[in-house]
Amino acid sequence: MRSPKNVLRHELIGLDIAVVDARNQSLIGLCGRIVAEGKDTLTISTEKGEKVLLKKLITIRVVVSGEAVLVEGKYLQGRPEDRIKK
């Protein structure tokens, strides 16, 4: 079961996120639902279409079990299936 303490070890697809910090300032405030995850990217569905974000350049806010969690993208890098096995 996903909890704020173990969110990095679970599947992220389907979670609603908001970008709270990014090297590209125009991404801050971007909100959407994760629809795909690659080794270095997250693809989110927004009101204006799908956006591909580089994990290492962003910090996201995810709500898990009613609690907001900030996650630095650098901790999400790597293949999703390998991260889940850790």
Legacy VTK file of the C-alpha trace (Angstrom):
# vtk DataFile Version 3.0
C-alpha trace
ASCII
DATASET POLYDATA
POINTS 86 float
0.000 0.000 0.000
1.270 3.461 -0.909
2.099 5.735 1.978
4.013 9.022 2.248
7.030 7.096 3.564
7.270 4.589 0.699
6.005 6.543 -2.323
9.382 6.177 -4.086
9.075 2.402 -4.073
5.657 2.235 -5.713
4.137 2.736 -9.120
3.644 6.435 -9.924
1.354 6.073 -12.944
-2.090 7.416 -12.089
-0.931 9.839 -9.394
-1.832 13.517 -9.629
1.219 15.760 -9.353
2.181 19.415 -9.342
5.627 20.730 -10.260
6.806 22.911 -7.356
10.394 23.557 -8.486
12.185 23.147 -11.786
15.282 24.314 -13.585
12.914 25.570 -16.311
10.843 28.149 -14.408
7.934 27.883 -16.874
7.207 24.355 -15.580
6.533 25.495 -12.009
2.833 25.182 -11.268
2.227 22.584 -13.984
-0.340 20.046 -12.741
-1.512 16.762 -14.179
-1.761 13.011 -13.875
1.194 10.735 -14.568
0.359 8.570 -17.602
3.793 7.106 -18.362
7.195 6.817 -16.764
10.544 6.152 -18.378
14.085 5.900 -17.078
14.635 9.667 -17.145
11.161 11.106 -17.829
7.623 11.437 -16.532
4.780 11.973 -18.992
1.821 13.806 -17.513
-1.596 14.514 -18.937
-2.615 18.161 -18.469
-5.551 20.254 -19.647
-3.436 21.346 -22.624
-2.210 17.875 -23.589
0.606 15.582 -22.586
3.902 16.994 -21.315
7.189 15.137 -20.911
9.272 16.191 -17.916
12.890 15.312 -17.196
13.002 13.786 -13.723
16.384 15.171 -12.722
15.282 18.779 -13.356
12.073 18.903 -11.285
10.647 18.627 -7.787
7.046 17.438 -7.601
4.274 17.399 -5.010
2.284 14.181 -4.811
-0.709 13.592 -2.548
-0.634 10.122 -1.008
-3.185 9.002 1.589
-4.328 12.598 2.005
-0.824 13.878 2.761
1.258 16.029 0.393
4.775 14.725 -0.235
7.575 16.606 -2.006
9.758 14.384 -4.177
12.948 15.482 -5.888
13.052 14.011 -9.365
16.666 12.882 -8.991
15.413 10.204 -6.568
13.043 8.885 -9.239
15.726 8.387 -11.884
16.251 4.907 -13.220
13.963 2.334 -14.698
10.635 2.217 -12.831
10.733 -1.559 -12.483
14.171 -1.376 -10.844
13.089 1.362 -8.430
10.057 -0.708 -7.375
12.274 -3.734 -6.593
14.476 -1.796 -4.149
LINES 1 87
86 0 1 2 3 4 5 6 7 8 9 10 11 12 13 14 15 16 17 18 19 20 21 22 23 24 25 26 27 28 29 30 31 32 33 34 35 36 37 38 39 40 41 42 43 44 45 46 47 48 49 50 51 52 53 54 55 56 57 58 59 60 61 62 63 64 65 66 67 68 69 70 71 72 73 74 75 76 77 78 79 80 81 82 83 84 85
